[in-house]
Amino acid sequence: MKKHTERISKLSRYIEETVTASPALWTSRPYYRDLQILLRWLIPPWTSIIEFGSRGGNLLAALTNRSKTGVEVHDEVVKRA
């Protein structure tokens, strides 16, 4: 358990540093890969998920939960859809 806790702690710090360092990095593949790993570990697969500001839904699609809902809150994304 300690190993998992350390790993999640490192991932959390990395994500926090990435987000504060440069918003352009938010769209990078390594960032989303690490975020997916973190969320898969934190969110039990039997729970339902709702994500606000889901954009294209890529993060939701990567999670294994059966019940997933994405709600887009950004007008420019809704107009493009």
C-alpha positions as CSV (number, residue, x, y, z in Angstrom):
1,M,0.0,0.0,0.0
2,K,2.9,2.4,0.8
3,K,4.2,1.9,-2.7
4,H,0.9,2.9,-4.3
5,T,0.5,5.9,-2.0
6,E,4.0,7.1,-3.0
7,R,3.2,6.6,-6.6
8,I,0.0,8.5,-6.4
9,S,1.7,11.3,-4.5
10,K,4.3,11.6,-7.2
11,L,1.7,11.7,-9.9
12,S,-0.3,14.3,-8.0
13,R,2.7,16.5,-7.6
14,Y,3.6,16.1,-11.3
15,I,0.1,17.0,-12.4
16,E,-0.1,20.0,-10.1
17,E,3.3,21.2,-11.3
18,T,2.3,20.7,-15.0
19,V,-0.9,22.6,-14.6
20,T,0.7,25.5,-12.9
21,A,3.8,25.6,-15.1
22,S,2.1,26.0,-18.5
23,P,-1.5,25.6,-19.6
24,A,-0.2,24.4,-23.0
25,L,1.0,21.3,-21.3
26,W,-2.6,20.3,-20.3
27,T,-3.2,18.9,-23.7
28,S,0.0,16.9,-23.9
29,R,-0.3,13.1,-24.1
30,P,2.0,12.4,-21.0
31,Y,-0.2,14.7,-18.9
32,Y,-3.4,12.9,-19.8
33,R,-1.8,9.5,-19.5
34,D,-0.7,10.3,-16.0
35,L,-4.0,11.8,-15.2
36,Q,-5.8,8.6,-16.4
37,I,-3.5,6.5,-14.2
38,L,-4.3,8.7,-11.2
39,L,-8.0,8.6,-11.8
40,R,-8.2,4.9,-12.4
41,W,-6.5,4.4,-9.1
42,L,-8.7,6.9,-7.2
43,I,-12.1,6.1,-8.7
44,P,-13.5,2.6,-8.1
45,P,-14.7,1.0,-11.3
46,W,-18.2,0.4,-10.0
47,T,-19.0,4.1,-9.4
48,S,-20.7,6.5,-11.7
49,I,-18.8,9.5,-13.0
50,I,-19.9,12.9,-14.2
51,E,-17.3,15.3,-15.6
52,F,-18.1,18.9,-16.1
53,G,-16.1,20.6,-18.9
54,S,-15.4,17.2,-20.6
55,R,-14.4,18.8,-24.0
56,G,-14.1,15.8,-26.3
57,G,-14.7,13.2,-23.7
58,N,-11.3,11.6,-24.1
59,L,-10.6,11.3,-20.4
60,L,-14.0,9.7,-19.7
61,A,-13.5,7.3,-22.5
62,A,-10.2,6.2,-21.0
63,L,-11.8,5.2,-17.7
64,T,-13.3,1.8,-17.2
65,N,-16.4,2.8,-15.3
66,R,-19.7,1.6,-16.8
67,S,-21.7,4.8,-16.1
68,K,-20.0,7.9,-17.4
69,T,-21.5,11.3,-18.3
70,G,-19.8,14.3,-19.7
71,V,-21.3,17.8,-19.5
72,E,-19.7,20.5,-21.6
73,V,-19.8,23.9,-20.0
74,H,-17.6,25.9,-22.5
75,D,-19.8,27.7,-25.1
76,E,-17.1,27.6,-27.8
77,V,-16.8,23.8,-27.5
78,V,-20.6,23.4,-27.7
79,K,-20.8,25.6,-30.8
80,R,-18.2,23.4,-32.5
81,A,-20.0,20.2,-31.7
